[in-house]
């Protein structure tokens, strides 16, 4: 009984956090704020999946949450790379040239 209440309370708090992050996604003034909100929403989704897996007593569903976390990480890196270089097929030498032209130091 007590654990069920705690599980629902945690799930409710995570859902409230996800709603706040969605608000940030729609209000965010810059593109990077929106990408950060999408990444944070994905992280909260992983947390929600783990809590839900524990609530229903299915610990094997945690594997699905870990897979979703990896997909979230890779998607965030791909989105940021696309908006930085306007392509997903930028060679490392072109990235170094771009940094040199932008005046960024490697140090």
C-alpha positions in Angstrom: 0.0 0.0 0.0 2.7 2.5 1.0 4.9 1.6 -1.9 2.1 2.0 -4.3 1.5 5.6 -3.1 5.2 6.4 -3.4 5.3 5.0 -6.9 2.3 7.1 -8.0 3.7 10.2 -6.3 7.1 9.7 -8.1 5.3 9.1 -11.4 3.2 12.2 -10.9 6.2 14.4 -10.1 8.0 13.1 -13.2 4.9 13.8 -15.3 4.7 17.4 -13.9 8.4 17.8 -14.8 7.7 16.6 -18.3 4.9 19.1 -18.7 7.2 21.9 -17.6 9.8 20.8 -20.1 7.2 20.8 -22.8 6.3 24.3 -21.9 10.0 25.2 -22.3 10.0 23.5 -25.6 7.3 25.7 -27.0 8.4 28.9 -25.3 12.2 28.6 -25.7 13.5 31.7 -27.5 16.4 30.0 -29.3 16.9 26.8 -31.2 19.4 25.5 -28.6 16.8 26.0 -25.8 14.4 23.8 -27.8 17.0 21.1 -28.4 17.9 21.1 -24.7 14.2 20.8 -23.9 13.8 17.8 -26.2 16.9 16.2 -24.7 15.6 16.8 -21.1 12.2 15.5 -22.2 13.8 12.3 -23.4 15.7 11.9 -20.2 12.5 12.3 -18.2 10.8 9.8 -20.4 13.5 7.3 -19.6 13.0 8.0 -15.9 9.2 7.6 -16.3 9.7 4.3 -18.1 11.9 3.0 -15.3 9.4 4.1 -12.7 6.5 2.5 -14.7 8.5 -0.7 -15.1 8.9 -0.9 -11.3 5.2 -0.1 -10.7 4.0 -3.0 -12.9 6.7 -5.4 -11.7 8.4 -5.9 -15.0 12.1 -5.2 -14.6 12.9 -6.4 -18.1 11.3 -3.1 -19.4 14.3 -1.3 -18.0 16.2 -2.5 -21.1 13.8 -0.6 -23.2 14.4 2.5 -21.2 18.2 2.1 -21.7 17.7 1.7 -25.4 15.6 4.8 -25.5 18.3 6.7 -23.5 20.9 5.7 -26.1 18.6 6.8 -29.0 18.0 10.1 -27.2 21.7 10.7 -26.9 22.5 9.9 -30.5 19.6 12.0 -31.8 20.6 15.0 -29.7 24.2 14.8 -31.1 22.9 14.4 -34.7 20.5 17.4 -34.3 23.2 19.6 -32.9 25.7 18.6 -35.6 23.1 19.2 -38.3 22.4 22.7 -37.0 26.0 23.5 -36.6 27.3 22.3 -40.0 24.0 22.1 -42.0 24.9 18.5 -42.9 25.4 15.2 -41.2 28.3 14.3 -43.6 30.9 16.7 -42.5 34.5 15.4 -42.5 36.7 16.0 -39.5 39.1 18.1 -41.7 36.2 20.3 -42.7 35.2 20.7 -39.1 38.7 21.9 -38.2 38.6 24.3 -41.1 35.3 25.7 -40.0 36.6 26.2 -36.5 39.7 28.0 -37.9 37.5 30.3 -40.0 35.2 31.0 -37.1 38.2 32.0 -35.0 37.8 29.3 -32.4 40.8 27.9 -30.6 41.4 24.2 -30.0 43.0 24.9 -26.6 
